[in-house]
């Protein structure tokens, strides 16, 4: 089984402002909807205005057969717990592991051409 997830990031041109994990592989249209519906994300992009850039990275995690149930139970909490556990070690963060495949990268400005 493969667990599909994404990491949505908001940048002020080049500087990281905030990010969050999301289930599945949203495209640009879906990412815009998710951001508009989320209180914190929408506040951030509205505050940044035309400086807001969105990056969506898609990942596939090969859970294997024995990990299916574990993966279905709050997998983002497990990812955050993993990252916290390895902090201060030379281990890589979760989405840089060998069993996590980076499958796509989308980058777009929050303001669409029609908005300008």
Jmol script that loads the backbone (N, CA, C; Angstrom):
load data "model"
ATOM      1  N   UNK A   1       0.843  -1.183   0.000  1.00  0.00           N
ATOM      2  CA  UNK A   1       0.000   0.000   0.000  1.00  0.00           C
ATOM      3  C   UNK A   1       0.883   1.238   0.000  1.00  0.00           C
ATOM      4  N   UNK A   2       0.440   2.246  -0.705  1.00  0.00           N
ATOM      5  CA  UNK A   2       1.157   3.507  -0.741  1.00  0.00           C
ATOM      6  C   UNK A   2       0.269   4.584  -0.149  1.00  0.00           C
ATOM      7  N   UNK A   3       0.816   5.343   0.753  1.00  0.00           N
ATOM      8  CA  UNK A   3       0.100   6.446   1.371  1.00  0.00           C
ATOM      9  C   UNK A   3       0.475   7.721   0.630  1.00  0.00           C
ATOM     10  N   UNK A   4      -0.492   8.388   0.045  1.00  0.00           N
ATOM     11  CA  UNK A   4      -0.224   9.615  -0.699  1.00  0.00           C
ATOM     12  C   UNK A   4      -0.509  10.815   0.194  1.00  0.00           C
ATOM     13  N   UNK A   5       0.468  11.726   0.261  1.00  0.00           N
ATOM     14  CA  UNK A   5       0.267  12.947   1.022  1.00  0.00           C
ATOM     15  C   UNK A   5       1.037  14.071   0.363  1.00  0.00           C
ATOM     16  N   UNK A   6       0.747  15.283   0.789  1.00  0.00           N
ATOM     17  CA  UNK A   6       1.391  16.468   0.232  1.00  0.00           C
ATOM     18  C   UNK A   6       1.773  17.410   1.355  1.00  0.00           C
ATOM     19  N   UNK A   7       2.696  18.312   1.054  1.00  0.00           N
ATOM     20  CA  UNK A   7       3.054  19.378   1.975  1.00  0.00           C
ATOM     21  C   UNK A   7       2.841  20.698   1.248  1.00  0.00           C
ATOM     22  N   UNK A   8       1.904  21.510   1.753  1.00  0.00           N
ATOM     23  CA  UNK A   8       1.606  22.817   1.180  1.00  0.00           C
ATOM     24  C   UNK A   8       2.401  23.865   1.930  1.00  0.00           C
ATOM     25  N   UNK A   9       3.110  24.712   1.199  1.00  0.00           N
ATOM     26  CA  UNK A   9       3.927  25.767   1.804  1.00  0.00           C
ATOM     27  C   UNK A   9       3.541  27.118   1.227  1.00  0.00           C
ATOM     28  N   UNK A  10       3.569  28.116   2.088  1.00  0.00           N
ATOM     29  CA  UNK A  10       3.372  29.491   1.641  1.00  0.00           C
ATOM     30  C   UNK A  10       4.680  30.235   1.853  1.00  0.00           C
ATOM     31  N   UNK A  11       5.107  30.912   0.817  1.00  0.00           N
ATOM     32  CA  UNK A  11       6.344  31.694   0.853  1.00  0.00           C
ATOM     33  C   UNK A  11       6.037  33.156   0.564  1.00  0.00           C
ATOM     34  N   UNK A  12       6.775  34.028   1.226  1.00  0.00           N
ATOM     35  CA  UNK A  12       6.756  35.455   0.930  1.00  0.00           C
ATOM     36  C   UNK A  12       7.898  35.666  -0.054  1.00  0.00           C
ATOM     37  N   UNK A  13       7.597  35.491  -1.317  1.00  0.00           N
ATOM     38  CA  UNK A  13       8.579  35.424  -2.398  1.00  0.00           C
ATOM     39  C   UNK A  13       9.526  34.248  -2.131  1.00  0.00           C
ATOM     40  N   UNK A  14      10.624  34.444  -1.426  1.00  0.00           N
ATOM     41  CA  UNK A  14      11.603  33.367  -1.196  1.00  0.00           C
ATOM     42  C   UNK A  14      11.618  32.866   0.246  1.00  0.00           C
ATOM     43  N   UNK A  15      10.990  33.571   1.173  1.00  0.00           N
ATOM     44  CA  UNK A  15      11.052  33.234   2.597  1.00  0.00           C
ATOM     45  C   UNK A  15       9.857  32.376   3.007  1.00  0.00           C
ATOM     46  N   UNK A  16      10.122  31.235   3.663  1.00  0.00           N
ATOM     47  CA  UNK A  16       9.068  30.340   4.137  1.00  0.00           C
ATOM     48  C   UNK A  16       8.252  31.030   5.224  1.00  0.00           C
ATOM     49  N   UNK A  17       6.931  30.941   5.115  1.00  0.00           N
ATOM     50  CA  UNK A  17       6.044  31.543   6.116  1.00  0.00           C
ATOM     51  C   UNK A  17       5.296  30.486   6.924  1.00  0.00           C
ATOM     52  N   UNK A  18       4.703  29.519   6.254  1.00  0.00           N
ATOM     53  CA  UNK A  18       3.989  28.459   6.964  1.00  0.00           C
ATOM     54  C   UNK A  18       3.740  27.293   6.022  1.00  0.00           C
ATOM     55  N   UNK A  19       3.445  26.133   6.612  1.00  0.00           N
ATOM     56  CA  UNK A  19       3.164  24.952   5.813  1.00  0.00           C
ATOM     57  C   UNK A  19       2.350  23.952   6.593  1.00  0.00           C
ATOM     58  N   UNK A  20       1.771  22.986   5.888  1.00  0.00           N
ATOM     59  CA  UNK A  20       0.962  21.951   6.528  1.00  0.00           C
ATOM     60  C   UNK A  20       0.877  20.731   5.620  1.00  0.00           C
ATOM     61  N   UNK A  21       0.684  19.575   6.257  1.00  0.00           N
ATOM     62  CA  UNK A  21       0.476  18.336   5.517  1.00  0.00           C
ATOM     63  C   UNK A  21      -0.972  18.269   5.042  1.00  0.00           C
ATOM     64  N   UNK A  22      -1.192  17.614   3.918  1.00  0.00           N
ATOM     65  CA  UNK A  22      -2.527  17.431   3.368  1.00  0.00           C
ATOM     66  C   UNK A  22      -2.612  16.026   2.775  1.00  0.00           C
ATOM     67  N   UNK A  23      -3.763  15.398   2.905  1.00  0.00           N
ATOM     68  CA  UNK A  23      -3.968  14.065   2.324  1.00  0.00           C
ATOM     69  C   UNK A  23      -4.043  14.153   0.813  1.00  0.00           C
ATOM     70  N   UNK A  24      -3.574  13.127   0.157  1.00  0.00           N
ATOM     71  CA  UNK A  24      -3.680  13.046  -1.296  1.00  0.00           C
ATOM     72  C   UNK A  24      -2.717  13.957  -2.026  1.00  0.00           C
ATOM     73  N   UNK A  25      -2.982  14.143  -3.308  1.00  0.00           N
ATOM     74  CA  UNK A  25      -2.141  14.951  -4.190  1.00  0.00           C
ATOM     75  C   UNK A  25      -2.983  16.059  -4.828  1.00  0.00           C
ATOM     76  N   UNK A  26      -3.238  17.149  -4.097  1.00  0.00           N
ATOM     77  CA  UNK A  26      -4.047  18.219  -4.683  1.00  0.00           C
ATOM     78  C   UNK A  26      -3.323  18.918  -5.826  1.00  0.00           C
ATOM     79  N   UNK A  27      -4.071  19.266  -6.876  1.00  0.00           N
ATOM     80  CA  UNK A  27      -3.504  20.061  -7.954  1.00  0.00           C
ATOM     81  C   UNK A  27      -3.636  21.538  -7.565  1.00  0.00           C
ATOM     82  N   UNK A  28      -3.289  22.446  -8.476  1.00  0.00           N
ATOM     83  CA  UNK A  28      -3.330  23.874  -8.145  1.00  0.00           C
ATOM     84  C   UNK A  28      -4.736  24.315  -7.753  1.00  0.00           C
ATOM     85  N   UNK A  29      -5.737  23.879  -8.496  1.00  0.00           N
ATOM     86  CA  UNK A  29      -7.123  24.261  -8.194  1.00  0.00           C
ATOM     87  C   UNK A  29      -7.526  23.790  -6.792  1.00  0.00           C
ATOM     88  N   UNK A  30      -7.243  22.528  -6.479  1.00  0.00           N
ATOM     89  CA  UNK A  30      -7.578  21.986  -5.162  1.00  0.00           C
ATOM     90  C   UNK A  30      -6.799  22.698  -4.055  1.00  0.00           C
ATOM     91  N   UNK A  31      -5.532  23.005  -4.308  1.00  0.00           N
ATOM     92  CA  UNK A  31      -4.714  23.707  -3.309  1.00  0.00           C
ATOM     93  C   UNK A  31      -5.288  25.091  -3.032  1.00  0.00           C
ATOM     94  N   UNK A  32      -5.729  25.769  -4.066  1.00  0.00           N
ATOM     95  CA  UNK A  32      -6.354  27.090  -3.876  1.00  0.00           C
ATOM     96  C   UNK A  32      -7.605  26.978  -3.004  1.00  0.00           C
ATOM     97  N   UNK A  33      -8.422  25.956  -3.250  1.00  0.00           N
ATOM     98  CA  UNK A  33      -9.625  25.749  -2.444  1.00  0.00           C
ATOM     99  C   UNK A  33      -9.270  25.457  -0.991  1.00  0.00           C
ATOM    100  N   UNK A  34      -8.283  24.566  -0.782  1.00  0.00           N
ATOM    101  CA  UNK A  34      -7.868  24.224   0.576  1.00  0.00           C
ATOM    102  C   UNK A  34      -7.376  25.453   1.333  1.00  0.00           C
ATOM    103  N   UNK A  35      -6.578  26.270   0.671  1.00  0.00           N
ATOM    104  CA  UNK A  35      -6.024  27.470   1.308  1.00  0.00           C
ATOM    105  C   UNK A  35      -7.130  28.474   1.619  1.00  0.00           C
ATOM    106  N   UNK A  36      -8.048  28.664   0.682  1.00  0.00           N
ATOM    107  CA  UNK A  36      -9.138  29.618   0.882  1.00  0.00           C
ATOM    108  C   UNK A  36     -10.061  29.197   2.024  1.00  0.00           C
ATOM    109  N   UNK A  37     -10.214  27.896   2.231  1.00  0.00           N
ATOM    110  CA  UNK A  37     -11.123  27.391   3.261  1.00  0.00           C
ATOM    111  C   UNK A  37     -10.468  27.294   4.634  1.00  0.00           C
ATOM    112  N   UNK A  38      -9.147  27.336   4.703  1.00  0.00           N
ATOM    113  CA  UNK A  38      -8.443  27.221   5.982  1.00  0.00           C
ATOM    114  C   UNK A  38      -8.206  28.611   6.570  1.00  0.00           C
ATOM    115  N   UNK A  39      -8.619  28.806   7.801  1.00  0.00           N
ATOM    116  CA  UNK A  39      -8.532  30.119   8.440  1.00  0.00           C
ATOM    117  C   UNK A  39      -7.113  30.672   8.456  1.00  0.00           C
ATOM    118  N   UNK A  40      -6.137  29.867   8.860  1.00  0.00           N
ATOM    119  CA  UNK A  40      -4.757  30.349   8.995  1.00  0.00           C
ATOM    120  C   UNK A  40      -4.092  30.588   7.644  1.00  0.00           C
ATOM    121  N   UNK A  41      -4.284  29.636   6.727  1.00  0.00           N
ATOM    122  CA  UNK A  41      -3.709  29.802   5.398  1.00  0.00           C
ATOM    123  C   UNK A  41      -4.293  31.028   4.696  1.00  0.00           C
ATOM    124  N   UNK A  42      -5.614  31.182   4.762  1.00  0.00           N
ATOM    125  CA  UNK A  42      -6.225  32.306   4.055  1.00  0.00           C
ATOM    126  C   UNK A  42      -5.790  33.642   4.656  1.00  0.00           C
ATOM    127  N   UNK A  43      -5.633  33.705   5.960  1.00  0.00           N
ATOM    128  CA  UNK A  43      -5.114  34.941   6.582  1.00  0.00           C
ATOM    129  C   UNK A  43      -3.721  35.266   6.074  1.00  0.00           C
ATOM    130  N   UNK A  44      -2.892  34.235   5.976  1.00  0.00           N
ATOM    131  CA  UNK A  44      -1.507  34.435   5.553  1.00  0.00           C
ATOM    132  C   UNK A  44      -1.439  34.925   4.107  1.00  0.00           C
ATOM    133  N   UNK A  45      -2.145  34.262   3.192  1.00  0.00           N
ATOM    134  CA  UNK A  45      -2.065  34.685   1.788  1.00  0.00           C
ATOM    135  C   UNK A  45      -2.684  36.065   1.587  1.00  0.00           C
ATOM    136  N   UNK A  46      -3.728  36.366   2.331  1.00  0.00           N
ATOM    137  CA  UNK A  46      -4.333  37.696   2.219  1.00  0.00           C
ATOM    138  C   UNK A  46      -3.398  38.767   2.763  1.00  0.00           C
ATOM    139  N   UNK A  47      -2.668  38.475   3.829  1.00  0.00           N
ATOM    140  CA  UNK A  47      -1.711  39.432   4.378  1.00  0.00           C
ATOM    141  C   UNK A  47      -0.535  39.649   3.420  1.00  0.00           C
ATOM    142  N   UNK A  48      -0.103  38.584   2.754  1.00  0.00           N
ATOM    143  CA  UNK A  48       1.027  38.693   1.832  1.00  0.00           C
ATOM    144  C   UNK A  48       0.630  39.306   0.492  1.00  0.00           C
ATOM    145  N   UNK A  49      -0.615  39.160   0.121  1.00  0.00           N
ATOM    146  CA  UNK A  49      -1.088  39.716  -1.152  1.00  0.00           C
ATOM    147  C   UNK A  49      -0.361  39.116  -2.340  1.00  0.00           C
ATOM    148  N   UNK A  50       0.129  39.977  -3.229  1.00  0.00           N
ATOM    149  CA  UNK A  50       0.766  39.477  -4.446  1.00  0.00           C
ATOM    150  C   UNK A  50       2.170  38.932  -4.214  1.00  0.00           C
ATOM    151  N   UNK A  51       2.661  39.001  -2.981  1.00  0.00           N
ATOM    152  CA  UNK A  51       3.965  38.403  -2.656  1.00  0.00           C
ATOM    153  C   UNK A  51       3.832  36.921  -2.306  1.00  0.00           C
ATOM    154  N   UNK A  52       2.608  36.427  -2.126  1.00  0.00           N
ATOM    155  CA  UNK A  52       2.382  35.040  -1.706  1.00  0.00           C
ATOM    156  C   UNK A  52       2.616  34.068  -2.849  1.00  0.00           C
ATOM    157  N   UNK A  53       3.486  33.111  -2.616  1.00  0.00           N
ATOM    158  CA  UNK A  53       3.716  32.009  -3.550  1.00  0.00           C
ATOM    159  C   UNK A  53       3.396  30.705  -2.835  1.00  0.00           C
ATOM    160  N   UNK A  54       2.771  29.803  -3.548  1.00  0.00           N
ATOM    161  CA  UNK A  54       2.341  28.527  -2.985  1.00  0.00           C
ATOM    162  C   UNK A  54       3.189  27.418  -3.604  1.00  0.00           C
ATOM    163  N   UNK A  55       3.650  26.516  -2.761  1.00  0.00           N
ATOM    164  CA  UNK A  55       4.375  25.336  -3.238  1.00  0.00           C
ATOM    165  C   UNK A  55       3.678  24.112  -2.679  1.00  0.00           C
ATOM    166  N   UNK A  56       3.401  23.151  -3.541  1.00  0.00           N
ATOM    167  CA  UNK A  56       2.780  21.896  -3.142  1.00  0.00           C
ATOM    168  C   UNK A  56       3.710  20.776  -3.572  1.00  0.00           C
ATOM    169  N   UNK A  57       4.206  20.013  -2.604  1.00  0.00           N
ATOM    170  CA  UNK A  57       5.047  18.855  -2.896  1.00  0.00           C
ATOM    171  C   UNK A  57       4.258  17.587  -2.610  1.00  0.00           C
ATOM    172  N   UNK A  58       4.221  16.680  -3.590  1.00  0.00           N
ATOM    173  CA  UNK A  58       3.502  15.415  -3.457  1.00  0.00           C
ATOM    174  C   UNK A  58       4.480  14.302  -3.083  1.00  0.00           C
ATOM    175  N   UNK A  59       4.022  13.427  -2.190  1.00  0.00           N
ATOM    176  CA  UNK A  59       4.846  12.313  -1.737  1.00  0.00           C
ATOM    177  C   UNK A  59       4.034  11.027  -1.721  1.00  0.00           C
ATOM    178  N   UNK A  60       4.720   9.905  -1.924  1.00  0.00           N
ATOM    179  CA  UNK A  60       4.145   8.575  -1.789  1.00  0.00           C
ATOM    180  C   UNK A  60       4.986   7.810  -0.783  1.00  0.00           C
ATOM    181  N   UNK A  61       4.347   7.296   0.267  1.00  0.00           N
ATOM    182  CA  UNK A  61       5.034   6.526   1.294  1.00  0.00           C
ATOM    183  C   UNK A  61       4.608   5.075   1.161  1.00  0.00           C
ATOM    184  N   UNK A  62       5.566   4.205   0.876  1.00  0.00           N
ATOM    185  CA  UNK A  62       5.279   2.784   0.745  1.00  0.00           C
ATOM    186  C   UNK A  62       5.153   2.203   2.148  1.00  0.00           C
ATOM    187  N   UNK A  63       3.897   1.972   2.574  1.00  0.00           N
ATOM    188  CA  UNK A  63       3.658   1.517   3.943  1.00  0.00           C
ATOM    189  C   UNK A  63       3.923   0.034   4.128  1.00  0.00           C
ATOM    190  N   UNK A  64       3.934  -0.733   3.058  1.00  0.00           N
ATOM    191  CA  UNK A  64       4.083  -2.177   3.191  1.00  0.00           C
ATOM    192  C   UNK A  64       2.789  -2.759   3.745  1.00  0.00           C
ATOM    193  N   UNK A  65       2.678  -4.051   3.744  1.00  0.00           N
ATOM    194  CA  UNK A  65       1.421  -4.674   4.175  1.00  0.00           C
ATOM    195  C   UNK A  65       1.244  -4.650   5.683  1.00  0.00           C
ATOM    196  N   UNK A  66       2.313  -4.794   6.442  1.00  0.00           N
ATOM    197  CA  UNK A  66       2.174  -4.870   7.898  1.00  0.00           C
ATOM    198  C   UNK A  66       1.886  -3.515   8.526  1.00  0.00           C
ATOM    199  N   UNK A  67       2.090  -2.411   7.790  1.00  0.00           N
ATOM    200  CA  UNK A  67       1.916  -1.090   8.368  1.00  0.00           C
ATOM    201  C   UNK A  67       0.612  -0.414   7.938  1.00  0.00           C
ATOM    202  N   UNK A  68      -0.260  -1.114   7.211  1.00  0.00           N
ATOM    203  CA  UNK A  68      -1.479  -0.491   6.696  1.00  0.00           C
ATOM    204  C   UNK A  68      -2.323   0.148   7.786  1.00  0.00           C
ATOM    205  N   UNK A  69      -2.608  -0.605   8.842  1.00  0.00           N
ATOM    206  CA  UNK A  69      -3.471  -0.090   9.905  1.00  0.00           C
ATOM    207  C   UNK A  69      -2.826   1.101  10.595  1.00  0.00           C
ATOM    208  N   UNK A  70      -1.538   1.010  10.861  1.00  0.00           N
ATOM    209  CA  UNK A  70      -0.812   2.109  11.498  1.00  0.00           C
ATOM    210  C   UNK A  70      -0.852   3.360  10.626  1.00  0.00           C
ATOM    211  N   UNK A  71      -0.687   3.202   9.343  1.00  0.00           N
ATOM    212  CA  UNK A  71      -0.670   4.347   8.429  1.00  0.00           C
ATOM    213  C   UNK A  71      -2.030   5.029   8.367  1.00  0.00           C
ATOM    214  N   UNK A  72      -3.101   4.285   8.513  1.00  0.00           N
ATOM    215  CA  UNK A  72      -4.436   4.865   8.423  1.00  0.00           C
ATOM    216  C   UNK A  72      -4.807   5.657   9.670  1.00  0.00           C
ATOM    217  N   UNK A  73      -4.166   5.406  10.792  1.00  0.00           N
ATOM    218  CA  UNK A  73      -4.504   6.083  12.049  1.00  0.00           C
ATOM    219  C   UNK A  73      -3.642   7.314  12.228  1.00  0.00           C
ATOM    220  N   UNK A  74      -4.167   8.459  11.814  1.00  0.00           N
ATOM    221  CA  UNK A  74      -3.530   9.758  12.012  1.00  0.00           C
ATOM    222  C   UNK A  74      -2.076   9.769  11.559  1.00  0.00           C
ATOM    223  N   UNK A  75      -1.864   9.544  10.265  1.00  0.00           N
ATOM    224  CA  UNK A  75      -0.495   9.444   9.749  1.00  0.00           C
ATOM    225  C   UNK A  75       0.265  10.751   9.851  1.00  0.00           C
ATOM    226  N   UNK A  76      -0.400  11.890   9.820  1.00  0.00           N
ATOM    227  CA  UNK A  76       0.337  13.149   9.954  1.00  0.00           C
ATOM    228  C   UNK A  76       0.875  13.320  11.372  1.00  0.00           C
ATOM    229  N   UNK A  77       0.136  12.854  12.356  1.00  0.00           N
ATOM    230  CA  UNK A  77       0.632  12.886  13.739  1.00  0.00           C
ATOM    231  C   UNK A  77       1.862  11.994  13.865  1.00  0.00           C
ATOM    232  N   UNK A  78       1.848  10.876  13.167  1.00  0.00           N
ATOM    233  CA  UNK A  78       3.001   9.971  13.196  1.00  0.00           C
ATOM    234  C   UNK A  78       4.209  10.604  12.500  1.00  0.00           C
ATOM    235  N   UNK A  79       3.967  11.306  11.406  1.00  0.00           N
ATOM    236  CA  UNK A  79       5.063  11.971  10.701  1.00  0.00           C
ATOM    237  C   UNK A  79       5.690  13.034  11.590  1.00  0.00           C
ATOM    238  N   UNK A  80       4.843  13.847  12.234  1.00  0.00           N
ATOM    239  CA  UNK A  80       5.366  14.882  13.142  1.00  0.00           C
ATOM    240  C   UNK A  80       6.106  14.255  14.318  1.00  0.00           C
ATOM    241  N   UNK A  81       5.579  13.147  14.858  1.00  0.00           N
ATOM    242  CA  UNK A  81       6.243  12.467  15.972  1.00  0.00           C
ATOM    243  C   UNK A  81       7.599  11.915  15.533  1.00  0.00           C
ATOM    244  N   UNK A  82       7.668  11.358  14.338  1.00  0.00           N
ATOM    245  CA  UNK A  82       8.930  10.857  13.805  1.00  0.00           C
ATOM    246  C   UNK A  82       9.953  11.992  13.703  1.00  0.00           C
ATOM    247  N   UNK A  83       9.533  13.116  13.098  1.00  0.00           N
ATOM    248  CA  UNK A  83      10.445  14.254  12.938  1.00  0.00           C
ATOM    249  C   UNK A  83      10.927  14.776  14.285  1.00  0.00           C
ATOM    250  N   UNK A  84      10.038  14.806  15.260  1.00  0.00           N
ATOM    251  CA  UNK A  84      10.420  15.261  16.604  1.00  0.00           C
ATOM    252  C   UNK A  84      11.400  14.271  17.247  1.00  0.00           C
ATOM    253  N   UNK A  85      11.158  12.988  17.049  1.00  0.00           N
ATOM    254  CA  UNK A  85      12.003  11.955  17.655  1.00  0.00           C
ATOM    255  C   UNK A  85      13.440  12.018  17.132  1.00  0.00           C
ATOM    256  N   UNK A  86      13.622  12.332  15.856  1.00  0.00           N
ATOM    257  CA  UNK A  86      14.967  12.310  15.283  1.00  0.00           C
ATOM    258  C   UNK A  86      15.684  13.652  15.399  1.00  0.00           C
ATOM    259  N   UNK A  87      14.979  14.661  15.922  1.00  0.00           N
ATOM    260  CA  UNK A  87      15.591  15.985  16.072  1.00  0.00           C
ATOM    261  C   UNK A  87      16.862  15.865  16.915  1.00  0.00           C
ATOM    262  N   UNK A  88      17.925  16.499  16.462  1.00  0.00           N
ATOM    263  CA  UNK A  88      19.198  16.446  17.176  1.00  0.00           C
ATOM    264  C   UNK A  88      20.061  15.253  16.795  1.00  0.00           C
ATOM    265  N   UNK A  89      19.569  14.411  15.879  1.00  0.00           N
ATOM    266  CA  UNK A  89      20.360  13.279  15.400  1.00  0.00           C
ATOM    267  C   UNK A  89      20.782  13.571  13.963  1.00  0.00           C
ATOM    268  N   UNK A  90      21.508  12.656  13.379  1.00  0.00           N
ATOM    269  CA  UNK A  90      21.904  12.829  11.983  1.00  0.00           C
ATOM    270  C   UNK A  90      20.923  12.145  11.031  1.00  0.00           C
ATOM    271  N   UNK A  91      19.758  11.702  11.530  1.00  0.00           N
ATOM    272  CA  UNK A  91      18.732  11.080  10.687  1.00  0.00           C
ATOM    273  C   UNK A  91      17.977  12.152   9.908  1.00  0.00           C
ATOM    274  N   UNK A  92      17.451  11.790   8.747  1.00  0.00           N
ATOM    275  CA  UNK A  92      16.735  12.754   7.907  1.00  0.00           C
ATOM    276  C   UNK A  92      15.260  12.824   8.294  1.00  0.00           C
ATOM    277  N   UNK A  93      14.641  13.965   7.988  1.00  0.00           N
ATOM    278  CA  UNK A  93      13.214  14.121   8.277  1.00  0.00           C
ATOM    279  C   UNK A  93      12.414  13.124   7.456  1.00  0.00           C
ATOM    280  N   UNK A  94      11.161  12.917   7.857  1.00  0.00           N
ATOM    281  CA  UNK A  94      10.339  11.848   7.300  1.00  0.00           C
ATOM    282  C   UNK A  94      10.293  11.854   5.786  1.00  0.00           C
ATOM    283  N   UNK A  95       9.976  13.012   5.168  1.00  0.00           N
ATOM    284  CA  UNK A  95       9.778  12.964   3.721  1.00  0.00           C
ATOM    285  C   UNK A  95      11.084  12.879   2.941  1.00  0.00           C
ATOM    286  N   UNK A  96      12.233  12.794   3.618  1.00  0.00           N
ATOM    287  CA  UNK A  96      13.512  12.561   2.939  1.00  0.00           C
ATOM    288  C   UNK A  96      13.979  11.110   3.084  1.00  0.00           C
ATOM    289  N   UNK A  97      13.161  10.267   3.724  1.00  0.00           N
ATOM    290  CA  UNK A  97      13.535   8.864   3.902  1.00  0.00           C
ATOM    291  C   UNK A  97      13.550   8.128   2.560  1.00  0.00           C
ATOM    292  N   UNK A  98      14.262   6.986   2.524  1.00  0.00           N
ATOM    293  CA  UNK A  98      14.354   6.192   1.295  1.00  0.00           C
ATOM    294  C   UNK A  98      13.013   5.586   0.887  1.00  0.00           C
ATOM    295  N   UNK A  99      12.120   5.343   1.858  1.00  0.00           N
ATOM    296  CA  UNK A  99      10.837   4.718   1.524  1.00  0.00           C
ATOM    297  C   UNK A  99       9.743   5.740   1.220  1.00  0.00           C
ATOM    298  N   UNK A 100      10.109   7.016   1.107  1.00  0.00           N
ATOM    299  CA  UNK A 100       9.172   8.073   0.710  1.00  0.00           C
ATOM    300  C   UNK A 100       9.642   8.630  -0.627  1.00  0.00           C
ATOM    301  N   UNK A 101       8.757   8.570  -1.597  1.00  0.00           N
ATOM    302  CA  UNK A 101       9.111   9.038  -2.941  1.00  0.00           C
ATOM    303  C   UNK A 101       8.466  10.387  -3.206  1.00  0.00           C
ATOM    304  N   UNK A 102       9.286  11.364  -3.562  1.00  0.00           N
ATOM    305  CA  UNK A 102       8.782  12.682  -3.948  1.00  0.00           C
ATOM    306  C   UNK A 102       8.298  12.563  -5.374  1.00  0.00           C
ATOM    307  N   UNK A 103       6.991  12.737  -5.587  1.00  0.00           N
ATOM    308  CA  UNK A 103       6.450  12.450  -6.913  1.00  0.00           C
ATOM    309  C   UNK A 103       6.097  13.680  -7.741  1.00  0.00           C
ATOM    310  N   UNK A 104       5.959  14.849  -7.117  1.00  0.00           N
ATOM    311  CA  UNK A 104       5.594  16.020  -7.895  1.00  0.00           C
ATOM    312  C   UNK A 104       5.883  17.283  -7.089  1.00  0.00           C
ATOM    313  N   UNK A 105       5.969  18.397  -7.791  1.00  0.00           N
ATOM    314  CA  UNK A 105       6.245  19.695  -7.173  1.00  0.00           C
ATOM    315  C   UNK A 105       5.488  20.742  -7.982  1.00  0.00           C
ATOM    316  N   UNK A 106       4.606  21.475  -7.325  1.00  0.00           N
ATOM    317  CA  UNK A 106       3.815  22.515  -7.974  1.00  0.00           C
ATOM    318  C   UNK A 106       4.137  23.840  -7.295  1.00  0.00           C
ATOM    319  N   UNK A 107       4.337  24.886  -8.072  1.00  0.00           N
ATOM    320  CA  UNK A 107       4.611  26.209  -7.519  1.00  0.00           C
ATOM    321  C   UNK A 107       3.803  27.227  -8.321  1.00  0.00           C
ATOM    322  N   UNK A 108       3.073  28.086  -7.610  1.00  0.00           N
ATOM    323  CA  UNK A 108       2.275  29.098  -8.289  1.00  0.00           C
ATOM    324  C   UNK A 108       2.056  30.294  -7.368  1.00  0.00           C
ATOM    325  N   UNK A 109       1.889  31.484  -7.953  1.00  0.00           N
ATOM    326  CA  UNK A 109       1.588  32.655  -7.130  1.00  0.00           C
ATOM    327  C   UNK A 109       0.139  32.596  -6.664  1.00  0.00           C
ATOM    328  N   UNK A 110      -0.149  33.113  -5.471  1.00  0.00           N
ATOM    329  CA  UNK A 110      -1.516  33.098  -4.978  1.00  0.00           C
ATOM    330  C   UNK A 110      -2.415  33.958  -5.871  1.00  0.00           C
ATOM    331  N   UNK A 111      -1.935  35.142  -6.244  1.00  0.00           N
ATOM    332  CA  UNK A 111      -2.708  36.027  -7.120  1.00  0.00           C
ATOM    333  C   UNK A 111      -2.692  35.457  -8.526  1.00  0.00           C
ATOM    334  N   UNK A 112      -3.864  35.256  -9.099  1.00  0.00           N
ATOM    335  CA  UNK A 112      -3.948  34.774 -10.463  1.00  0.00           C
ATOM    336  C   UNK A 112      -3.842  35.955 -11.420  1.00  0.00           C
ATOM    337  N   UNK A 113      -3.542  35.681 -12.673  1.00  0.00           N
ATOM    338  CA  UNK A 113      -3.371  36.731 -13.683  1.00  0.00           C
ATOM    339  C   UNK A 113      -4.607  37.643 -13.750  1.00  0.00           C
ATOM    340  N   UNK A 114      -5.787  37.072 -13.613  1.00  0.00           N
ATOM    341  CA  UNK A 114      -7.023  37.850 -13.695  1.00  0.00           C
ATOM    342  C   UNK A 114      -7.195  38.790 -12.507  1.00  0.00           C
ATOM    343  N   UNK A 115      -6.511  38.486 -11.369  1.00  0.00           N
ATOM    344  CA  UNK A 115      -6.637  39.286 -10.153  1.00  0.00           C
ATOM    345  C   UNK A 115      -5.838  40.569 -10.217  1.00  0.00           C
ATOM    346  N   UNK A 116      -4.845  40.621 -11.092  1.00  0.00           N
ATOM    347  CA  UNK A 116      -3.915  41.757 -11.123  1.00  0.00           C
ATOM    348  C   UNK A 116      -4.527  42.982 -11.722  1.00  0.00           C
TER     349      UNK A 116
END
end "model"
wireframe off; spacefill off
backbone 0.3
color backbone group
